[in-house]
Amino acid sequence: MKKVIICECTQYNPQLLEKKLNAGMALLGGWDKFVAPGMKVLLKVNLIGPKSPETAAITHPELVR
């Protein structure tokens, strides 16, 4: 069975996003379980069309900044 972690994030400021992302990864076993030093990571964002971040239809730009 696959695990999915959902963390509420009420603001899109870089410090809070990093905190929530790290908290979610900790619940999955930590970054070290998935990413070794020197590895490259691709973050797949949702860009379905010309939508504003507030619509929640696309990945918010602050997450990938």
Stockholm file with secondary structure:
# STOCKHOLM 1.0

chainA/1-65         MKKVIICECTQYNPQLLEKKLNAGMALLGGWDKFVAPGMKVLLKVNLIGPKSPETAAITHPELVR
#=GR chainA/1-65 SS CCCCCCCCCCCCCHHHHHHHHHHHHHHTTCGGGTCCTTCCCCCCCCCCSSCCGGGTSSCCHHHHC
#=GC SS_cons        CCCCCCCCCCCCCHHHHHHHHHHHHHHTTCGGGTCCTTCCCCCCCCCCSSCCGGGTSSCCHHHHC
//
